[in-house]
């Protein structure tokens, strides 16, 4: 079956999960993604994301979704021969992605100006923490820093005032890799009209701020900052949009924003007297306490059995292991079985979104570093003896 992105050729120089997630999305839907990685020991600072630290190194690689549906070649771009090989690859691809700080691609000689001179249709994309401009451009950071600057971390947390760290989901993946995949597709579409590629400057901190559009709009509307942490209606400040512990120590989440959902929730909890007071500011803590006392009378799964289908917007808070075994998640294909030639049968996170006409799929197991070096260089016309000589010199691996 034809894939949505079949024919799109991508060179992926990302070293960390955000960029690799973005190229995984492209690969899952048919793009030919070639990871251009660094030979072991070549440049430690920019080495590829290290694998193989678990009890079973092969299994650790095999379960890594960010390397699936891709090929891998290892080239030292700091070697003239390695850079020339990279240029030859660029001549026949559509997209080059990286995750370097500003200035690195210029120093390596792989910036847009250089590559587009060889291939005017090339699209380049850099996913960095703060982008190429602005006073923070050269600052080091990770997701926690980007969501701090982007405005998200300051809004997330409990009534004690301490910001709550939402793993590395918001900047790395939602505002980073996912947005980069979207940006690539925009540039590809634009190229259909203009005939030329372009450069993408994507800051993960920018992505975070763009996700806050609803909250920012509200702030500018009422002309004052949002409520303190723990008091925002969608951040723990309302009884109807909160989490509650059950008799077995497990948790449920409720999102009964609309009045008819709130009515169903109260009715299921035996708290009909609270229905008229859903949005009474001065009664929120009282209602939270009443909800907490009610939920504490039964185990989590009993509450889900009672209220899950009652239009009460109630769900169990699943642990990661519970999620992976959940019937709904399984039926939707969000956990998939993959046959790996070295590790055997493993499971990975599945493919999303679900396209019914041109669906994505896990076609290839997760690639090992340099697994396809010989094949790729052979396709460029290099004889085996030349490849062996380059490998001996550390130019490729």
RANORUR-V447443 format. One record per residue. N is the residue number from 1. RES is the residue in three letters. PSI is psi in whole degrees, -180 to 180 (* if undefined). D_LAST is the distance of its C-alpha to the last C-alpha in whole Angstrom. Layout:
N&RES&PSI&D_LAST + N&RES&PSI&D_LAST
This chain:
1&UNK&135&34 + 2&UNK&138&33 + 3&UNK&154&31 + 4&UNK&-36&32 + 5&UNK&20&29 + 6&UNK&133&28 + 7&UNK&-15&26 + 8&UNK&124&25 + 9&UNK&128&22 + 10&UNK&133&20 + 11&UNK&125&17 + 12&UNK&111&16 + 13&UNK&12&15 + 14&UNK&143&17 + 15&UNK&-14&16 + 16&UNK&169&20 + 17&UNK&-40&22 + 18&UNK&-51&24 + 19&UNK&-38&22 + 20&UNK&-32&20 + 21&UNK&-44&23 + 22&UNK&-45&25 + 23&UNK&-27&22 + 24&UNK&-42&22 + 25&UNK&-42&26 + 26&UNK&-43&25 + 27&UNK&-38&23 + 28&UNK&-27&26 + 29&UNK&23&28 + 30&UNK&-10&26 + 31&UNK&144&24 + 32&UNK&100&20 + 33&UNK&122&18 + 34&UNK&113&14 + 35&UNK&125&13 + 36&UNK&103&11 + 37&UNK&173&9 + 38&UNK&132&8 + 39&UNK&144&5 + 40&UNK&128&8 + 41&UNK&-2&11 + 42&UNK&-56&10 + 43&UNK&97&13 + 44&UNK&-37&15 + 45&UNK&-35&18 + 46&UNK&26&16 + 47&UNK&154&13 + 48&UNK&158&13 + 49&UNK&119&16 + 50&UNK&134&15 + 51&UNK&168&16 + 52&UNK&27&17 + 53&UNK&-6&20 + 54&UNK&-177&23 + 55&UNK&-31&25 + 56&UNK&95&22 + 57&UNK&-40&19 + 58&UNK&-39&18 + 59&UNK&-36&21 + 60&UNK&-42&21 + 61&UNK&-42&18 + 62&UNK&-29&20 + 63&UNK&1&23 + 64&UNK&109&21 + 65&UNK&-21&22 + 66&UNK&-8&20 + 67&UNK&2&17 + 68&UNK&161&19 + 69&UNK&20&20 + 70&UNK&163&17 + 71&UNK&163&13 + 72&UNK&131&10 + 73&UNK&140&7 + 74&UNK&119&5 + 75&UNK&135&7 + 76&UNK&104&9 + 77&UNK&-9&12 + 78&UNK&-9&14 + 79&UNK&133&13 + 80&UNK&-42&15 + 81&UNK&-36&13 + 82&UNK&-42&11 + 83&UNK&-39&14 + 84&UNK&-38&15 + 85&UNK&-41&13 + 86&UNK&-44&14 + 87&UNK&-39&17 + 88&UNK&-34&17 + 89&UNK&-41&16 + 90&UNK&-33&19 + 91&UNK&-20&21 + 92&UNK&25&22 + 93&UNK&172&21 + 94&UNK&-34&24 + 95&UNK&140&23 + 96&UNK&122&20 + 97&UNK&146&20 + 98&UNK&170&20 + 99&UNK&34&21 + 100&UNK&159&22 + 101&UNK&160&25 + 102&UNK&137&27 + 103&UNK&-22&26 + 104&UNK&-45&22 + 105&UNK&-35&21 + 106&UNK&-43&24 + 107&UNK&-34&22 + 108&UNK&-16&19 + 109&UNK&30&21 + 110&UNK&26&20 + 111&UNK&170&23 + 112&UNK&-43&26 + 113&UNK&-42&28 + 114&UNK&-47&25 + 115&UNK&-37&23 + 116&UNK&-22&27 + 117&UNK&-29&28 + 118&UNK&-38&25 + 119&UNK&93&26 + 120&UNK&-18&29 + 121&UNK&1&29 + 122&UNK&142&26 + 123&UNK&124&26 + 124&UNK&148&24 + 125&UNK&126&25 + 126&UNK&124&25 + 127&UNK&108&25 + 128&UNK&175&27 + 129&UNK&-47&29 + 130&UNK&6&32 + 131&UNK&-180&31 + 132&UNK&-13&31 + 133&UNK&167&35 + 134&UNK&161&37 + 135&UNK&-17&38 + 136&UNK&4&35 + 137&UNK&-38&33 + 138&UNK&5&31 + 139&UNK&143&32 + 140&UNK&158&29 + 141&UNK&173&30 + 142&UNK&-176&29 + 143&UNK&-45&31 + 144&UNK&-34&34 + 145&UNK&-39&34 + 146&UNK&-38&34 + 147&UNK&-20&37 + 148&UNK&-51&39 + 149&UNK&-36&39 + 150&UNK&-14&39 + 151&UNK&-7&42 + 152&UNK&-45&41 + 153&UNK&-35&41 + 154&UNK&-15&44 + 155&UNK&-10&46 + 156&UNK&127&44 + 157&UNK&176&46 + 158&UNK&-177&49 + 159&UNK&-13&53 + 160&UNK&-8&52 + 161&UNK&-9&50 + 162&UNK&126&47 + 163&UNK&142&44 + 164&UNK&128&42 + 165&UNK&116&38 + 166&UNK&55&37 + 167&UNK&-152&34 + 168&UNK&45&31 + 169&UNK&-38&32 + 170&UNK&-52&34 + 171&UNK&-50&32 + 172&UNK&-47&29 + 173&UNK&-54&29 + 174&UNK&-51&33 + 175&UNK&-5&33 + 176&UNK&-88&29 + 177&UNK&-44&27 + 178&UNK&-44&30 + 179&UNK&-32&31 + 180&UNK&-42&28 + 181&UNK&-42&28 + 182&UNK&-44&32 + 183&UNK&-39&31 + 184&UNK&-45&29 + 185&UNK&-35&31 + 186&UNK&-45&34 + 187&UNK&-37&32 + 188&UNK&-43&31 + 189&UNK&-42&35 + 190&UNK&-37&36 + 191&UNK&-30&34 + 192&UNK&-29&36 + 193&UNK&-37&39 + 194&UNK&-24&38 + 195&UNK&-1&35 + 196&UNK&152&33 + 197&UNK&-170&30 + 198&UNK&173&31 + 199&UNK&141&29 + 200&UNK&124&29 + 201&UNK&97&30 + 202&UNK&119&30 + 203&UNK&132&31 + 204&UNK&-33&31 + 205&UNK&-36&34 + 206&UNK&-44&36 + 207&UNK&-39&35 + 208&UNK&-49&37 + 209&UNK&-39&40 + 210&UNK&-29&40 + 211&UNK&-17&40 + 212&UNK&18&43 + 213&UNK&-42&45 + 214&UNK&-43&48 + 215&UNK&-39&48 + 216&UNK&-42&48 + 217&UNK&-43&51 + 218&UNK&-41&53 + 219&UNK&-44&53 + 220&UNK&-26&54 + 221&UNK&-48&57 + 222&UNK&-7&59 + 223&UNK&40&58 + 224&UNK&158&57 + 225&UNK&160&54 + 226&UNK&167&53 + 227&UNK&159&54 + 228&UNK&160&53 + 229&UNK&137&50 + 230&UNK&-9&52 + 231&UNK&-9&54 + 232&UNK&140&53 + 233&UNK&-30&54 + 234&UNK&14&50 + 235&UNK&28&49 + 236&UNK&4&51 + 237&UNK&1&55 + 238&UNK&145&56 + 239&UNK&-29&57 + 240&UNK&-4&56 + 241&UNK&80&53 + 242&UNK&-179&52 + 243&UNK&147&50 + 244&UNK&141&53 + 245&UNK&141&53 + 246&UNK&-179&54 + 247&UNK&-29&56 + 248&UNK&10&53 + 249&UNK&-7&51 + 250&UNK&173&49 + 251&UNK&154&49 + 252&UNK&155&50 + 253&UNK&143&49 + 254&UNK&140&52 + 255&UNK&47&52 + 256&UNK&68&55 + 257&UNK&-50&56 + 258&UNK&146&58 + 259&UNK&-38&62 + 260&UNK&-30&62 + 261&UNK&-42&59 + 262&UNK&-40&60 + 263&UNK&-43&63 + 264&UNK&-39&62 + 265&UNK&-51&60 + 266&UNK&-41&63 + 267&UNK&-42&65 + 268&UNK&-28&62 + 269&UNK&-4&63 + 270&UNK&31&66 + 271&UNK&46&66 + 272&UNK&-25&68 + 273&UNK&-16&70 + 274&UNK&-12&67 + 275&UNK&-44&67 + 276&UNK&-9&69 + 277&UNK&21&67 + 278&UNK&-46&63 + 279&UNK&19&63 + 280&UNK&111&65 + 281&UNK&-40&64 + 282&UNK&0&66 + 283&UNK&6&66 + 284&UNK&-46&62 + 285&UNK&-40&61 + 286&UNK&-43&64 + 287&UNK&-36&63 + 288&UNK&-43&59 + 289&UNK&-40&61 + 290&UNK&-42&63 + 291&UNK&-44&60 + 292&UNK&-43&58 + 293&UNK&-39&61 + 294&UNK&-47&62 + 295&UNK&-27&58 + 296&UNK&-4&58 + 297&UNK&-12&61 + 298&UNK&156&58 + 299&UNK&160&55 + 300&UNK&-50&52 + 301&UNK&-27&52 + 302&UNK&-42&56 + 303&UNK&-39&56 + 304&UNK&-38&53 + 305&UNK&-35&55 + 306&UNK&-43&58 + 307&UNK&-8&57 + 308&UNK&-37&53 + 309&UNK&17&55 + 310&UNK&15&58 + 311&UNK&36&57 + 312&UNK&0&57 + 313&UNK&50&53 + 314&UNK&134&52 + 315&UNK&153&49 + 316&UNK&145&47 + 317&UNK&105&45 + 318&UNK&140&42 + 319&UNK&164&40 + 320&UNK&-39&36 + 321&UNK&-37&37 + 322&UNK&-41&40 + 323&UNK&-44&38 + 324&UNK&-23&36 + 325&UNK&-3&39 + 326&UNK&137&41 + 327&UNK&-39&43 + 328&UNK&-45&43 + 329&UNK&-42&39 + 330&UNK&-45&38 + 331&UNK&-32&40 + 332&UNK&-5&39 + 333&UNK&20&35 + 334&UNK&-8&34 + 335&UNK&123&32 + 336&UNK&149&31 + 337&UNK&134&30 + 338&UNK&136&26 + 339&UNK&116&25 + 340&UNK&134&21 + 341&UNK&-21&20 + 342&UNK&-35&19 + 343&UNK&-9&22 + 344&UNK&-148&25 + 345&UNK&123&27 + 346&UNK&171&26 + 347&UNK&147&28 + 348&UNK&165&27 + 349&UNK&144&29 + 350&UNK&-166&30 + 351&UNK&133&30 + 352&UNK&149&33 + 353&UNK&174&35 + 354&UNK&103&36 + 355&UNK&123&37 + 356&UNK&-21&39 + 357&UNK&-38&39 + 358&UNK&69&35 + 359&UNK&152&34 + 360&UNK&167&30 + 361&UNK&163&29 + 362&UNK&100&26 + 363&UNK&-37&24 + 364&UNK&140&21 + 365&UNK&168&20 + 366&UNK&130&17 + 367&UNK&142&14 + 368&UNK&155&11 + 369&UNK&125&8 + 370&UNK&12&6 + 371&UNK&-30&9 + 372&UNK&15&10 + 373&UNK&-50&7 + 374&UNK&-43&9 + 375&UNK&-44&12 + 376&UNK&-45&12 + 377&UNK&-34&11 + 378&UNK&-37&14 + 379&UNK&-19&16 + 380&UNK&-3&16 + 381&UNK&8&17 + 382&UNK&129&14 + 383&UNK&162&15 + 384&UNK&-38&13 + 385&UNK&-38&14 + 386&UNK&-40&13 + 387&UNK&-42&9 + 388&UNK&-39&9 + 389&UNK&-42&11 + 390&UNK&-38&8 + 391&UNK&-40&5 + 392&UNK&-34&9 + 393&UNK&-5&9 + 394&UNK&13&7 + 395&UNK&-37&7 + 396&UNK&168&4 + 397&UNK&*&0
